[in-house]
Amino acid sequence: MLETFLLDLGVPPADIPPTAHRRATLLRTKLDRMRALLLLDNASDAQQVRPLLPGGSGCLVIITSRRRLSSLAVREGARCVTVPSFTSDEAVTLLREAIGTERVNSEPTAAHEIARLCAHLPLAVRVAAERISAHPHVTLDELARELSAIDKRLDVLSQEDEAVRAVFSWSYRALGDDAAGLFRLLGLHPGDRFGSDIAAALCGIESRSAMPLLRQLSAVRLVDEVGQDRFRQHDLLKAYSVELVRTEESEDQRTAAVARLVDWYLHTAYRANHALAPQRRDPELDPPADGVPSSPAGFTYEQALMWCEAELPNLVATTRLAHHSGLHKQAWQLPVGLWNYLFLRKPWTAWITSHTIALAAVEASGDVFGRAWVLNNLAHAHRERQEYDLANRELAEALTLRRQIGDETGQAWTLTGSGYLAAELGRRDKAVKLFSEAVELFRGVGDRHGEAIASASLGEAMRRSGRDAEALHHLSRALEIMRSTADRYGEGFTLTKLGTTLHDLGRYQEALSQFDLALKTRRQVGDRWGEAETLVSHGHTLNALGDRQEAQVSWRKALAILDELDDPRANEVRNYLHDMPAPRSHEPDGPAVSTGSSDQV
């Protein structure tokens, strides 16, 4: 929801922070000094809407909910208004507005009976009105009797549930077989929003055939169209779909639909992430299940980034669905296949949550190969969150597993990850040793991309050990490979390390040139964390040149990004600004934000 608000306010997708806390902060900033009305419809609880509340006095917020959100009144000073159910006359007025005054006035008794059978609920009345509009030559009395008969066939829960389910059933029973089948299968989709591709995967048809079915559902208010090829279901309708798919679809049909859905997400995620880093080697996928529609072909970089941003909540939910459905291989491959996006954008919660589910999946299946991949990815997240003991245990186990199965490429990536950890802990000689081993392994298996990453990291480790000439050699070699393989992410990383090495050699103007190139590259690929890293290094060099004011500007920009990302390293940059050291010609340990790679290890 926060993402939707920010997009509506004109924030580019690449500039939307990955965490809910930072998104809420940005939303409040955007709404500050604005006069705006926010309507938050159908809130599940106070916690869901609290991050959306603006701080400025010029904004009015209206929240609707089927629950009384008393805590908002206590803590936020909100005014709670209890809206009673429609009276019979009010429900008939809504019906009159929807289907026409003449038709209602000609059969007032039947109109009131339809309102009663809808329990006078606006949503139920509105759905019933769509059904009535579709039968202009049938009397309201006949339609009321039909609705009453359906009502008697349904299980009775409460008056409200009975009415809503009765009206939904009325519209559902009037659908054609294909549209009704789609409505049922939507109960299997674990996310909030979906498009025609997801609908097609559930049904085992092509996307072009799914859109007319979605239009049919939208026409009778069984789904809401919320954007271009983007739909959602009201939670009551979602619950009804779940009920129907459990009672009207066989277990085999449900299993097949889930397999198609999971495989569509899996193969599409791999295509999108390949567009983000085509030089990266991914685990091989099995062919998709029968009936899976074609994934979008020809993602551009920008399209791939936007797709991952939009689908991230669904991708995490689908990972959980795959695991719970016994699709354990897909459950670990899906988050692993998102690596390029996760490492680029740093959505910590989604990164760690999806891989924790993946770890449970490989434990359930005993998949050693998959377990090693997942442990490495988790180790990166935990290292970047400065949970070093946990990262160390994960890397150690991953290396043991990869040695057991003879996965030399995997071993090289694990050694690289262990090198980053050693560097961050100040163990410089160990970092040099680990990166050197990784370079040799990558060369042995012919992985030039991996060799470039490990070489750049080796160069940075040597710089930290005072071996600047050797550092320049390895960094230059890495940059050459990265440019030949079009690894723009790795290029930005390496240019920053080259600039820092030149800074250490006192070649400040050359260092600034490398930082300028790195900033341009990292901004082009949407690498916000990398941009912050480069800005920190840039600030050190400006400070060494005596330009304290511009150094502060650079560090403040870096701090803003790191705060957006909820990155713990923001405190180090904050200290730079607080202390504002005197100009100095040498920063032996380089910038505070100093380690990271462009690929999975």
N, C-alpha and C positions, 0 to 999 in steps of 0.2 A: 504493500500500500504506500509506504514512504517513497519507493522508487517511482510509482505512478504519479504521485503528487509532484515530485521533482521534475519528471519529464514534462508534465503539464505546465510547469513554471519555466520551461525553456532550458533546463540544465541538460547538457549533452550526456548521452549514456556513459561515455568514457570518464566523465567527471563526477559520476555518482559514487560516493564512498561505499565500501563493501560492508560496513557494519551498520546495524540499526541505530546505534547511538550516534554515529557520525552523520548518518542521513538525517536524523531528527535535528541535530545541531544545524546542518545546512538548511533544512526547511525553515527553521526559526529565523535564520539569517535572511533568507529570501523574503520571508513574510514581514520582517521588521520594517516598520514605517509604511507598510501597505495597508490599504483598507480592503478587506477581503471577507467573504463569507465561505466558510468550509462546512459542507454537509457530509457527515460521517454516518452512513446508513448501515443499519443492521449490525451494530457492534456486538461482539460476543461477550466482552467484559471490559472493565476499565483499563486493564493493562494494555489491551490492544490499541486503544485510542490515545492513551496518555502521551506517547512520544509524538503525536501529531498536533498537540495543542500548542499554538503559537504564543509567544511571550508578549507581543505587542498589544497595545490597547485598541488598535484600529481593526482588529479581527474579531468576527463573531463566529462561533462554532455551534452548530446544531448536530446533536448526536441522537440517533434513533437506535433502540435496542429492545429486544423482547425481555430483557432483564432490567431490574432497577439498579442503576449504577450509583449507588449511594456514596461510595468512596470518593467519587469525583466531586460531589457536593461538599464533603468534609475537607478534602485536601486541596481541591482546585477552586472552590467557591462557586461551583456550577449550580444552576437551578434545576432541580428535577421536576418534570411535569409528567404526570401520569395521563396517558391518552386512553380514554375508555374505548371499548369496542364500538363499532358503528351501531347506530340504531337501525331498525329495519328500514326506516325512510331514507336514512343516509346511504345505506347499502344500495337501495333501489335507485337513488340519485346517481351513484357511481355507475350502476348498470345502465341507466338512461343515457349518461354521457358517452358511454362506450358503444352502445348499440342503437341509440336513437330514441327520441322522446315518443314518436308515434307508435313504435312497436311496443314499448313498455306500457304506455297509457292504454293501449288496446287490450292488454291482458294484465291488469294490475295485480290480481290475485296470484297468478303464476309468477310474476316478477318477484313478489314478496316471498313466495315459496322457494324460488331459486336463491334469494338472499339468505333465507333461513338455513337452507341446506349448505350454504357456504359459511355458516356461523357468523355471518356479517363481517367476515375478515376481508380487508381490501385486496390482498393478494389473491385469495380464492375467488372473490367476485371478479377480479380482472381477468384471471385465467378462464373462468366460466364465460365471460363476455366474449373472449376470442372464439370459444367454441360455438357460441350462439351466432356470432357474426358469420361463421362459416356455413350456416344453414338458414339463409334468409326466408326460405319457403316453409319452414317447419314452425309450428306454433310454440310459444313459450310454455304452454301447458304440456305439450308432448316432451319438450326438452326437460322440464322439471320432473316429469315422471321417469325419464331416462336416468337423470341424475340420482333420483331417489332409489331406483333399482340398483344402480352401481353402489350407492351408499350402503345398501343392505348386504351386499356381497363382501364388503370389506370388514376386516377385523376391527373391533371397536377398542380404541385406546381412551383418549379423552375427547370431549366434544370438539375441541379445536383440531386435534389431529385427525379425527374422523372426517371432519368437513374438508380439511385441506387435502387429505388423501383421496377423498371422494372426487373433488374437483380435478385434481391431477390425473386421477384414473380416467375421468371423463375425457380429458384432452388426449391422454395417452392412448386410450382405446380407439380414438378416431384417427390415429396416425396410420400411414401405410406400414407394411411389414418392415421395410428397410429403415425408415425413420424411427420406428418403435424399437427396432433392434439396436440402433445407435444410442437411443436414450437409455436403454438398459445398460449397455456396455460402458457408458460414461460413468457408471457407478464404480467401475474398476480403476478409473484414472485417479491417482493419489493427489494430484495438485489442484490448484484453484482455477487456473486459466488454461485454455487450450486452443489449438487451431485446427484447421482441416486435416493437417498431416496426422495429428494425434487421433482424430476421429477415424481417419482412414486406417490407421494401424490397428485400432481396436476392432474394426469391422473386417479387416483383411481386404480392403479395396484401395484403389488409387485415390489420391487427394482430390482430383477433379470430380470424382463421383461423390465424395463426402460433403463438399460444400452445399449442394442442393439439399441434402438431408439436414444439415445444420440450419439452413434457411427455413426449412419446414418447422423445425423445433423452435426457432426464434419467432416465427410468425404466430405461434400459439403460446408464446411466453414460457416455454419449457427450458430455454436457455436465453441468456442475454448477450447481445452483440456489443462488445465494449471497445472495439478497435478493428483495424483492418485485419481480417482473418484471425480475430481474437474473440473468444467467447468465454463466458463463465456461467455457472449455475448458482442460483440462490441456494442457501444451505438446506432449506426444506426440500427443494427439488433434488438436490444431491442425495439427501437421505432417501428420497423416494426411488431414485435410480438404484441406489445400493440395495434397497429392499427387493426391487424387481429383478436385478441381475442374480440375486441369490435364490430367488424362487422360480424364475422363468427360464434361466439358462442352466444347462447341465454343468457339472463339474469340469468335464472335458472342454466344453465351450469356453468356460471362464479361464481355464488354464491356458488354452490356445491364445485367447485374446491378450492375457497378461504377457505371454511370451512375445507376441508381436509388438506390444507396446514397449516392453523393455528393450527388445532388439532394435526397434526404430530409434529410441533415444540413444542407445549404445553406438550404433553405426553413424548416426548424425553427429553425435558429440565428437567422434573420432575425426570425421570430415572437417568439422569446424575447427578443432584444435590443430589439425594438419595445416589448415590455412594460416593459423597463427605461427606455426613453426614447422614448415615442411621438411626441414633437415632432420628432424627428430625421429628416432626409431621407436615405434610403439609395439606393445605385445600384439601378436597376431590374433585376429578375431575369427571365430567360426562363422560360416555363412549365416545370414539372418534366417529366422523361422519362416516357414511357408506363409505367404500372404502379406509379408511386410512390404509396405509401399516404398518406393525409391526415396532415399534421403536426398535433400537438396544438393544439387551438384554445383560446383563452381563458386563456392563461398569466396568472396573477397575478404581481405583482412578485416575491414570495418564490419562487414556483414557477420563474419564469424564472431567477432567480439560482441556485437549487439545480440546475436542469437544466444550466446552463453550468458550474457547479462539477463536477458528476458527469461530464459528457461532454467536458471540456476535453482530456484526453489523446487521446480518440478523434477530436476535431475537428482537432487538430494532425496526427495520423496520416492522417486522411482528406484533409487539404490536400495532404500529400505524395503520397498515392495518386492524387488527381485530377491533379496535375502529371505524375506518371509515366505516367498513362493517357492523356495528351494532352487532358485536360479543363482546359485552361489558364484559361479564363474563370472556371469554378467555383473553380479553385485560388486565384485572387486575390480573388474575391468572398467566399469563405468566411471568411478571417480579417478582411477588411474589415467583414463583417457582424457580427463579434463585438466591434466597437469599443466599444460601451457597456459590455460586461462587462470587457474588457481594461483600459480606462481607469479603470474603477471599482475593480477588485480588484488591479491591478498585478502580474499573474503574468509577470514580466519574461521568463523563459525561453520560455514559450509564446508570448508576444506577439512577441518578436523572431524566434524560430524560424519561426513560421507565416508571418510577413510576409517573411522571407528566402526561404522557399519560393515565396511569392506573387510576389516580385520575379523569381525565375527563370522562373516561368510567364509573366509579361508580357513578359519578354525573349524567350522562345521563340515567343510569338504576335505580338509587335510591337504589343501593345495599349497605345496612348499614354494613353488615358483611365484604364485600370486602373493603369498605371505611376505616374501622378500620385497616385492614391489611396494606393497602397501606400507610396510614398516619404514622403508626409505622415505616415502612421501610424508608419512607422519613425523619422521625425524626432522625433516626440513621445517615443517610447521612448528614443532616444539622448539627447535633451535632458534628460529626467528622470534618466537615468543619468549626466548631466554629461559626455557625449561631444559637446561643442559643435561641434567642427570637422565631424564626421560629420553632425550634425543640420543644420548650415548648408548643406553641400553638397546634402543631400537636399531641403531646402526650396527652395533656389535652382533646382534642376532641376525640381522639381514646379511652381514658378511659371512657369518658361519653357514647360513642356509645356501648362499650362492656358491660358496666353495664346495659344499656337499654335492650340489647338482651340477657343478662344472660350468656355471654361467659366468664366463670371463667378462663379458660386457657389463653384466650386472655388478660383478666385483669391482670393476673400474669405477662405476658410478658410486658405489658404496664407499670406496676409498676417497673419492672426491668429496662426498658429503662429510666423511670423517675428517678430511682436511679442513673444511670450513669450520667444523666444530673446534678442532685443535687451534685454528687461527684465532677464533673468537675468545678462546680461553687463554690466549697468550703463549701457547706452546708452539713456538715458531719452528724449531728444528723438526718437531714431529709433523707439522703441517707440510714442510718442504718434502719430507720423506714420503708422506701419503700421496701428495700430488704427483711426485716423480713416479711412484709406482703406478698410479692411475694413467699417466701419459704413456708409459710403456705398454700397459695392457691395451689401451685404446689403439695404439699403433699396431699391436699384434693382431687385433681382430679387424683392422681396417676401418675403424669408426672415426672418420675425420672430424665430425662434429664433436664427438666426445673428446678427442685429442685437443681440439681448439679450446674447449671449456677448461679442461684440466691444465693446459699450458698457460692460459690466462691466469688461472688460480695459482699455479706454481710461480708465475712471475710476481704476483702480488705477495705471495709468501716470502719470496726472496727479497723483495723490497723491504718488507718488515724486518728481515734479518740483516739489512744493511748491504745487501748484494745487488746494488742498483744496476750495474752493467749487465749482469745475468738476467735481472728482472726485465730490462728493456728487450733483450734478445727473445725471451719467451713470450712477452706480450706482443711484440711485433710479429712473431710467427703465428700466434693465435689470431691476431687481427687479419693477417693475410688469408688464413683458412676461412674465417668467418665471412669475409667479404666474398670469397669465391663460392661459398655455399649460401649466400644471401641470408645469413643469420643476423638480422638487424638487432634483435634483442641482445645477443652475445656481443655484437659490435659496440653497442652503447656501454655495456659492462666493461669491455676491454679498453675503450677509449678513456673511460674514467680512471682506470688503473694506470694507464700510460700517463695521464695528466698528473696523477699523484706521484708517480715515480720521477717525472720531470721536475715537479715541485721539490722533491727531496734533493735533486741535483742542483737546485738553485736556478733552474731554467724556467722562470716564472711565466714569461710571456708565452713560451711554447706550451706550458701547462694550461694556461687559460685558453689557448686555441683548441687543445684537445677537449677541454671541458665544454667549450661552445659546441663542438661537433657532437659530443656525447649527449648534451641537452637536446639538441635538435633531433637526434636519432631516438632517444628515449621518449620524447614527447610524441614523435610520429607513431610509435608503436603502442602508445598508451601505458607506458611503464611508469606509473606514478611513484612507486617506491624507488626505482632506479633514478628518476628525476631528483628525488630528495637526496639520494646518495651523492649524486653529482653536484648538487647545489651546496652540500656540506663541504665537499672538497674544494669547490670553487671559492667558497668563503674563506677557507684556510689560506689559499694562495693570495686572494685580495688582501687579507690581513697581513700576510708576509710582505706584501708590497707597500704596506702602510695605509691602504685605503680602507679604514675601519668602517666608514659609513656604508660602502657598498658590500663589505663583508657581512655586516649586519642584515642588509637587505636580502642577501643570498641565504643566510641562515634562517631568517624569518620565513622565507618562502618554503624552505625545507621543513621547518617546524610545522607549518600549516598542513603540509601534505602528510607528515608522519602522525600528526594529531588526527587527521581525517582517517588514516588507516588504523588508528588505535595501536600504533607500533610503540613498544616500550623504549625504543631508542630515541624517542622524542625528548626524553629527559636529558640525554647527553647534549643534544643541540641546545636545549633550554639553558644548560649550564654554560655553553659557549657564549650565549647572549648575555647571560648574567655576569660572567667573569670578564668578558671582553679583554682577552690577553693583549699584551703589548706586541707589536710586530715582531715576528721571529722568522728565521730563515729555514727552519727545519721542523717538520712534524713527524717524528720517528715512527709513530704508529698510524699515521694517516688519519682520514676522517673517521668519525665515530661510526658512521654507517658504511661498512667496508666489505662485507662478504655477501656472496650470493652467486647463483649460477643461472644460466639461461636454460637449463634443462633438468630433467629428472635424474636422480641418482639412485 
